[in-house]
Amino acid sequence: MSKPKGYTRLTTPLVRRAGRAGPLEPASWDEALDRVAAGLRGAVERHGPRSVGFFSCSKSTNEVNFTVQKLARTVIGTNNIDSCNRT
């Protein structure tokens, strides 16, 4: 399978520092992960833990899937976990 013309893989995270309409700008991994954590925290604070869900892949190892469900249940407090195992 060939890549679409002009397609390149990202090697660094991109964030919008000027709001939703702002341009994507390169960021450090620490900044990007801090933004993800803040976004999840904000969603849980505003709408409760049941407002967040996780999707895990059946091709991941059991250890990865176990870690995802532990994050969802113990850190976030949600049982909203699904995977493509049943398809």
MIMARKE-634022 format. One record per residue (C-alpha): residue number from 1; residue in one letter; x, y, z. Coordinates in Angstrom, 3 decimals, m for minus. Layout:
N
(NUM; "A"; (X; Y; Z))
...
//
This chain:
87
(1; "M"; (0.000; 0.000; 0.000))
(2; "S"; (1.476; 3.324; m0.984))
(3; "K"; (1.244; 6.514; 1.052))
(4; "P"; (m0.909; 9.366; m0.236))
(5; "K"; (1.034; 12.098; m1.984))
(6; "G"; (2.419; 14.636; 0.482))
(7; "Y"; (1.850; 12.291; 3.441))
(8; "T"; (4.529; 12.173; 6.132))
(9; "R"; (4.469; 10.585; 9.560))
(10; "L"; (4.510; 12.916; 12.547))
(11; "T"; (7.585; 12.592; 14.719))
(12; "T"; (6.771; 15.307; 17.250))
(13; "P"; (3.506; 16.266; 18.960))
(14; "L"; (1.502; 19.216; 17.646))
(15; "V"; (m0.637; 21.509; 19.830))
(16; "R"; (m2.823; 24.559; 19.310))
(17; "R"; (m1.568; 27.308; 21.607))
(18; "A"; (m3.880; 30.045; 20.268))
(19; "G"; (m7.191; 28.287; 20.885))
(20; "R"; (m9.186; 25.906; 18.751))
(21; "A"; (m8.803; 27.949; 15.586))
(22; "G"; (m5.068; 28.485; 16.013))
(23; "P"; (m2.433; 26.715; 13.945))
(24; "L"; (m0.853; 23.452; 15.007))
(25; "E"; (2.621; 24.050; 16.409))
(26; "P"; (5.352; 21.598; 17.434))
(27; "A"; (5.522; 20.909; 21.167))
(28; "S"; (7.560; 18.810; 23.564))
(29; "W"; (6.188; 15.457; 24.653))
(30; "D"; (5.908; 16.776; 28.208))
(31; "E"; (3.746; 19.696; 27.081))
(32; "A"; (1.566; 17.486; 24.890))
(33; "L"; (1.024; 14.883; 27.613))
(34; "D"; (0.317; 17.600; 30.190))
(35; "R"; (m2.378; 18.957; 27.866))
(36; "V"; (m3.915; 15.503; 27.448))
(37; "A"; (m3.944; 14.966; 31.217))
(38; "A"; (m5.494; 18.398; 31.788))
(39; "G"; (m8.161; 17.704; 29.167))
(40; "L"; (m9.113; 14.362; 30.734))
(41; "R"; (m9.089; 15.906; 34.215))
(42; "G"; (m11.291; 18.772; 33.001))
(43; "A"; (m13.822; 16.423; 31.380))
(44; "V"; (m14.066; 14.330; 34.538))
(45; "E"; (m14.433; 17.421; 36.756))
(46; "R"; (m17.111; 19.001; 34.526))
(47; "H"; (m19.111; 15.933; 33.514))
(48; "G"; (m18.095; 13.086; 35.848))
(49; "P"; (m16.019; 9.965; 35.222))
(50; "R"; (m18.752; 8.274; 33.200))
(51; "S"; (m18.286; 10.946; 30.518))
(52; "V"; (m14.904; 9.439; 29.591))
(53; "G"; (m14.356; 6.153; 27.795))
(54; "F"; (m11.413; 4.102; 26.598))
(55; "F"; (m11.013; 1.914; 23.543))
(56; "S"; (m8.315; m0.728; 23.418))
(57; "C"; (m7.145; m2.864; 20.526))
(58; "S"; (m7.396; m6.656; 20.460))
(59; "K"; (m4.006; m6.743; 18.746))
(60; "S"; (m2.363; m5.167; 21.804))
(61; "T"; (m0.756; m7.406; 24.374))
(62; "N"; (m2.695; m8.517; 27.446))
(63; "E"; (m0.386; m6.322; 29.509))
(64; "V"; (m1.265; m3.200; 27.491))
(65; "N"; (m4.999; m3.952; 27.674))
(66; "F"; (m4.705; m4.585; 31.423))
(67; "T"; (m2.911; m1.251; 31.882))
(68; "V"; (m5.624; 0.597; 29.939))
(69; "Q"; (m8.394; m0.899; 32.065))
(70; "K"; (m6.476; m0.095; 35.272))
(71; "L"; (m6.059; 3.522; 34.122))
(72; "A"; (m9.758; 3.767; 33.271))
(73; "R"; (m11.039; 2.183; 36.470))
(74; "T"; (m8.593; 3.356; 39.130))
(75; "V"; (m7.371; 6.733; 37.859))
(76; "I"; (m10.399; 8.032; 35.938))
(77; "G"; (m13.093; 6.053; 37.778))
(78; "T"; (m15.004; 4.781; 34.761))
(79; "N"; (m16.014; 1.340; 33.576))
(80; "N"; (m16.468; 2.644; 30.022))
(81; "I"; (m13.919; 0.385; 28.348))
(82; "D"; (m14.376; m1.328; 25.012))
(83; "S"; (m12.273; m3.096; 22.442))
(84; "C"; (m12.597; m4.578; 18.995))
(85; "N"; (m12.352; m8.135; 20.403))
(86; "R"; (m16.020; m8.822; 19.733))
(87; "T"; (m15.987; m7.899; 16.043))
//
